Protein backbone atom coordinates (compact mmCIF):
# COMPACT_ATOMS: atom_id res chain seq x y z
CA UNK A 1 0.00 0.00 0.00
CA UNK A 2 1.07 3.52 -0.70
CA UNK A 3 -0.55 6.94 -0.92
CA UNK A 4 -2.02 6.94 -4.43
CA UNK A 5 -3.41 10.46 -3.91
CA UNK A 6 -0.02 12.17 -3.89
CA UNK A 7 0.80 14.51 -6.76
CA UNK A 8 4.20 12.82 -7.11
CA UNK A 9 2.38 9.46 -7.48
CA UNK A 10 0.54 10.92 -10.48
CA UNK A 11 -2.70 12.04 -8.81
CA UNK A 12 -4.29 15.28 -9.99
CA UNK A 13 -6.95 17.64 -8.74
CA UNK A 14 -9.17 17.84 -11.82
CA UNK A 15 -11.91 19.98 -10.27
CA UNK A 16 -12.29 22.24 -7.25
CA UNK A 17 -15.24 24.56 -6.70
CA UNK A 18 -13.12 27.33 -5.22
CA UNK A 19 -9.55 28.45 -5.51
CA UNK A 20 -7.34 30.89 -3.66
CA UNK A 21 -3.94 31.57 -5.21
CA UNK A 22 -2.28 31.35 -1.78
CA UNK A 23 -4.03 28.05 -0.96
CA UNK A 24 -4.60 26.16 -4.24
CA UNK A 25 -6.35 22.76 -4.44
CA UNK A 26 -3.05 21.02 -5.27
CA UNK A 27 -1.96 21.64 -1.66
CA UNK A 28 -4.27 18.79 -0.56
CA UNK A 29 -2.16 16.22 -2.41
CA UNK A 30 1.37 17.49 -1.74
CA UNK A 31 1.76 15.20 1.30
CA UNK A 32 2.12 18.04 3.83
CA UNK A 33 -0.33 19.16 6.51
CA UNK A 34 1.15 22.67 6.69
CA UNK A 35 -0.23 23.55 3.24
CA UNK A 36 -3.95 23.45 2.48
CA UNK A 37 -6.85 24.24 0.16
CA UNK A 38 -9.43 26.67 1.49
CA UNK A 39 -13.00 27.36 0.45
CA UNK A 40 -14.50 30.71 -0.49
CA UNK A 41 -17.17 30.52 2.20
CA UNK A 42 -20.20 29.04 0.44
CA UNK A 43 -21.56 25.49 0.43
CA UNK A 44 -21.53 22.96 -1.00
CA UNK A 45 -17.85 22.77 -1.97
CA UNK A 46 -16.34 19.84 -3.82
CA UNK A 47 -13.18 18.56 -5.40
CA UNK A 48 -12.27 15.60 -7.59
CA UNK A 49 -8.96 13.75 -7.44
CA UNK A 50 -8.05 11.56 -10.41
CA UNK A 51 -5.58 8.71 -10.08
CA UNK A 52 -3.20 7.54 -12.81
CA UNK A 53 -5.24 4.37 -13.25
CA UNK A 54 -7.90 2.28 -11.53
CA UNK A 55 -6.87 1.77 -7.90
CA UNK A 56 -7.83 -0.63 -5.12
CA UNK A 57 -8.73 1.73 -2.27
CA UNK A 58 -8.46 0.52 1.35
CA UNK A 59 -8.36 3.66 3.48
CA UNK A 60 -9.00 7.36 2.91
CA UNK A 61 -7.57 9.72 5.53
CA UNK A 62 -8.31 13.43 5.56
CA UNK A 63 -6.97 16.24 7.70
CA UNK A 64 -9.52 19.06 7.60
CA UNK A 65 -10.53 22.19 9.49
CA UNK A 66 -14.11 23.30 10.26
CA UNK A 67 -15.68 20.69 7.93
CA UNK A 68 -19.09 19.45 9.07
CA UNK A 69 -21.08 17.53 6.42
CA UNK A 70 -18.88 15.38 4.16
CA UNK A 71 -19.61 12.88 1.37
CA UNK A 72 -17.14 10.59 -0.40
CA UNK A 73 -17.93 9.26 -3.87
CA UNK A 74 -16.02 7.19 -6.41
CA UNK A 75 -15.98 6.68 -10.16
CA UNK A 76 -14.43 3.75 -11.99
CA UNK A 77 -14.88 5.37 -15.44
CA UNK A 78 -12.01 6.71 -17.55
CA UNK A 79 -13.51 10.20 -17.26
CA UNK A 80 -14.68 11.62 -13.90
CA UNK A 81 -18.41 10.87 -14.16
CA UNK A 82 -20.99 8.32 -12.95
CA UNK A 83 -20.01 8.77 -9.30
CA UNK A 84 -21.30 6.30 -6.70
CA UNK A 85 -21.53 7.01 -2.94
CA UNK A 86 -18.82 5.56 -0.67
CA UNK A 87 -19.52 7.15 2.71
CA UNK A 88 -21.15 10.16 4.35
CA UNK A 89 -20.37 11.63 7.74
CA UNK A 90 -20.99 14.63 9.99
CA UNK A 91 -17.66 15.64 11.53
CA UNK A 92 -17.31 17.11 15.00
CA UNK A 93 -15.84 20.55 15.60
CA UNK A 94 -12.36 20.34 17.11
CA UNK A 95 -11.98 23.81 18.67
CA UNK A 96 -9.23 25.19 16.48
CA UNK A 97 -7.47 21.85 15.91
CA UNK A 98 -7.28 19.83 12.70
CA UNK A 99 -9.92 17.15 12.24
CA UNK A 100 -8.35 13.73 11.57
CA UNK A 101 -10.80 11.49 9.73
CA UNK A 102 -10.40 7.95 8.47
CA UNK A 103 -12.69 5.96 6.18
CA UNK A 104 -12.02 2.26 5.59
CA UNK A 105 -13.28 0.16 2.69
CA UNK A 106 -13.04 -3.45 1.63
CA UNK A 107 -12.74 -4.33 -2.04
CA UNK A 108 -13.39 -0.84 -3.38
CA UNK A 109 -11.88 0.47 -6.58
CA UNK A 110 -11.72 4.03 -7.92
CA UNK A 111 -10.23 5.93 -10.84
CA UNK A 112 -11.61 9.21 -9.46
CA UNK A 113 -12.58 10.32 -5.96
CA UNK A 114 -15.08 13.13 -5.37
CA UNK A 115 -15.33 14.81 -1.98
CA UNK A 116 -18.42 16.95 -1.38
CA UNK A 117 -18.45 19.25 1.64
CA UNK A 118 -22.10 20.13 2.27
CA UNK A 119 -21.60 22.24 5.38
CA UNK A 120 -19.00 23.63 7.75
CA UNK A 121 -18.73 24.63 11.39
CA UNK A 122 -17.81 28.11 10.09
CA UNK A 123 -18.06 29.98 6.78
CA UNK A 124 -14.60 28.87 5.70
CA UNK A 125 -13.20 25.35 5.72
CA UNK A 126 -9.88 23.89 4.69
CA UNK A 127 -8.54 20.52 3.59
CA UNK A 128 -4.92 20.10 4.61
CA UNK A 129 -4.15 16.58 3.48
CA UNK A 130 -5.84 13.79 1.58
CA UNK A 131 -4.20 10.38 1.90
CA UNK A 132 -5.51 7.34 0.02
CA UNK A 133 -3.97 3.96 0.84
CA UNK A 134 -4.23 1.86 -2.27
CA UNK A 135 -2.61 -0.18 -5.00
CA UNK A 136 -2.98 -0.26 -8.74
CA UNK A 137 -5.49 -2.74 -10.13
CA UNK A 138 -3.65 -5.22 -12.32
CA UNK A 139 -5.66 -6.69 -15.17
CA UNK A 140 -4.94 -10.36 -15.58
N, C-alpha and C positions, 0 to 999 in steps of 0.2 A: 504494500500500500504506500502511496505517496500522495501529496497534495496536488491533485489534477487541476485545481482552480488557480494555480499560480501563473502569472503572466510568463515567467521564464519556463513554464511547462507547456506553453502554447495556448493557454486560455485567454479569452478576450471578452471585454465588456462590449456587447454589440448594441445595447440599448440602455439608457438611463433617463428617467423622466426629468431630472434636473442636473444642472452642472454648475459648479463654481470653479473658476480657473485656479484658485488656491487649493481646492479640495476636489480634484476630478475623480470620476468613477473608477479609474484605473488604480487608485490608491487602495481599493478593497482587495485587490489581487496581487499586491506587491510583497506580501508575506510579512508586513510590519504592522504593529498595532498603533504606532505613533502617527501614521498617516491615515487619512480617512476620506470618505465621500460624505458630503452633507446635502441635505435636502433644502429646498427653497421655502419650506414652510407650509405647503399645502398637501392634502392627502386625497387619494392614494398616491404613493410613490412606488416605482418599480424599477428593477434592473434585470437584464438578462446576461448571463455568462455562457459563452459557447466554448466547448472543449474541442480539442483537435480531432477527436473521433468519439465514437460511442464508448462510454465508460461504465464499468460496474461501480456503483456508488454505495458505500457502506455507511459513512458518517458525514454529516455536514455540521461544521462548527462555525458560529458567527459571534464576533465581538461587536456589539452595537451600543448605542447610547440613546436613551429616551424613546426607544421603539416600543409600541404597545401591541397592536394587532399585526400579525405576520403570517403570510401564506407562502409555502414552497410548492413549486410546480416543476414538472419535467417535460421535456420533449425528446423523442427518440428519432425525429425526422432530420433530414439533412439541413433543412432550413428551420429557423426558430419559430415553429407554429405547431398547432395541435397539442397544446399543453394539457397535461393531466395533473390533478392535485396529488401532492405527496404528504403534506402535513399542514396544520394550521394551529396557531398558538397565540394566546395573549401573554405577553411578557410583563413581569413585575418591574416596577420602577426601582432603581438601585441607588437613589440619593446621591447623584453625582459620580457614581462609579460606572465602569463599563459593565454591560450585561453580557455574560458568557452563556451561550446557548448551544445545545447539542441535540441533533436529530439523528437517530439511527434507523437504518433500513436493512432489510434482508432481500437479496436478489432484486435489486433495483438498478436499472440502467438509465442513462441520460446522455444526450448529445448537447442539450441546452438546459440550463437551470434558470427559472424565473422566480424572483423574490418580489412579492407584493407586500408593501407596508401600508396597511389600511388606516392606521392611526398611530399617534404618538402620545407620550406623556407630556409633551410640550409641543410648540409649533415647529421646532427644528429637531431633526433626528440625524444621527450619523451611523455609518457602517464602517468600522475600523478594519475588520479582517474577515474574509470568507475563506474557510479551509474545507476542502472536500477530499476525504480519504477515498481513494478509488484506484482502479486499475483499468487498463485498456481492455476492451472486449476483443478477443481473438476469434476470428471466424475460422471454423475448422473445415 
